[in-house]
């Protein structure tokens, strides 16, 4: 057999072997049988019961029926938190009257300092649709765990700061995680994306 034909035969054989391997892996991991479902992805979100900036109880059940954004932060945050809340406020403003069809939560990771009154004062600088949430350290820890948020208290010479995950979570009307919500785009584009989940 000529060397060129041998090379072509080897390439075709390798390609066929790759296809067989690929389909074998798919067959092994794919669900089979009636009612079979795909393997679950990592769960993000869940039930919670916290207190808003007006001192009223807010639970995951209260949010059902509207999509919502969730951002974890704290009022002593020097830059990331106020910047993110400003960007969320711009999206809410771009929604106009439709802002009433979505919830936007700012959940503290620093319940020791972030009382309802402190949250109310802090959020007065942002869109009024934003809801601040706080609670006991245990309740906050449970929520950060269910949302897979990294939180660490970092001592400083003048007290402490908080390291934390800086993602805005988009949740659907049933409280299921959709995706991280990008704010790195024009507010009108982000608002149009959010409207898809009304």
RAVENKA-V574755 format. One record per residue. RES is the residue in one letter. NEAR is the number of other ideal C-beta (glycine too) atoms within 8 Angstrom. Layout:
res=RES near=NEAR
res=RES near=NEAR
//
This chain:
res=X near=4
res=X near=5
res=X near=5
res=X near=6
res=X near=8
res=X near=9
res=X near=8
res=X near=8
res=X near=9
res=X near=8
res=X near=8
res=X near=8
res=X near=8
res=X near=8
res=X near=8
res=X near=8
res=X near=8
res=X near=8
res=X near=8
res=X near=8
res=X near=8
res=X near=8
res=X near=8
res=X near=8
res=X near=8
res=X near=8
res=X near=7
res=X near=6
res=X near=6
res=X near=6
res=X near=7
res=X near=4
res=X near=5
res=X near=3
res=X near=4
res=X near=6
res=X near=5
res=X near=4
res=X near=5
res=X near=6
res=X near=4
res=X near=5
res=X near=8
res=X near=8
res=X near=12
res=X near=9
res=X near=7
res=X near=10
res=X near=9
res=X near=14
res=X near=10
res=X near=13
res=X near=10
res=X near=6
res=X near=6
res=X near=6
res=X near=7
res=X near=11
res=X near=10
res=X near=11
res=X near=6
res=X near=6
res=X near=12
res=X near=9
res=X near=4
res=X near=10
res=X near=14
res=X near=11
res=X near=15
res=X near=11
res=X near=16
res=X near=12
res=X near=15
res=X near=12
res=X near=12
res=X near=8
res=X near=11
res=X near=5
res=X near=6
res=X near=9
res=X near=13
res=X near=9
res=X near=8
res=X near=13
res=X near=14
res=X near=9
res=X near=10
res=X near=16
res=X near=11
res=X near=9
res=X near=13
res=X near=13
res=X near=10
res=X near=10
res=X near=13
res=X near=6
res=X near=5
res=X near=10
res=X near=11
res=X near=6
res=X near=8
res=X near=16
res=X near=10
res=X near=13
res=X near=12
res=X near=14
res=X near=15
res=X near=15
res=X near=13
res=X near=10
res=X near=12
res=X near=5
res=X near=9
res=X near=13
res=X near=7
res=X near=12
res=X near=7
res=X near=10
res=X near=17
res=X near=11
res=X near=7
res=X near=10
res=X near=12
res=X near=6
res=X near=5
res=X near=10
res=X near=10
res=X near=4
res=X near=10
res=X near=14
res=X near=11
res=X near=16
res=X near=13
res=X near=13
res=X near=10
res=X near=6
res=X near=7
res=X near=6
res=X near=12
res=X near=15
res=X near=9
res=X near=9
res=X near=13
res=X near=12
res=X near=8
res=X near=12
res=X near=12
res=X near=8
res=X near=11
res=X near=7
res=X near=12
res=X near=7
res=X near=7
res=X near=8
res=X near=5
res=X near=7
res=X near=2
res=X near=3
res=X near=5
res=X near=7
res=X near=10
res=X near=13
res=X near=7
res=X near=12
res=X near=8
res=X near=8
res=X near=7
res=X near=11
res=X near=13
res=X near=13
res=X near=13
res=X near=9
res=X near=9
res=X near=5
res=X near=11
res=X near=7
res=X near=9
res=X near=8
res=X near=5
res=X near=7
res=X near=11
res=X near=6
res=X near=10
res=X near=3
res=X near=7
res=X near=5
res=X near=11
res=X near=7
res=X near=8
res=X near=14
res=X near=12
res=X near=8
res=X near=8
res=X near=15
res=X near=9
res=X near=6
res=X near=10
res=X near=10
//
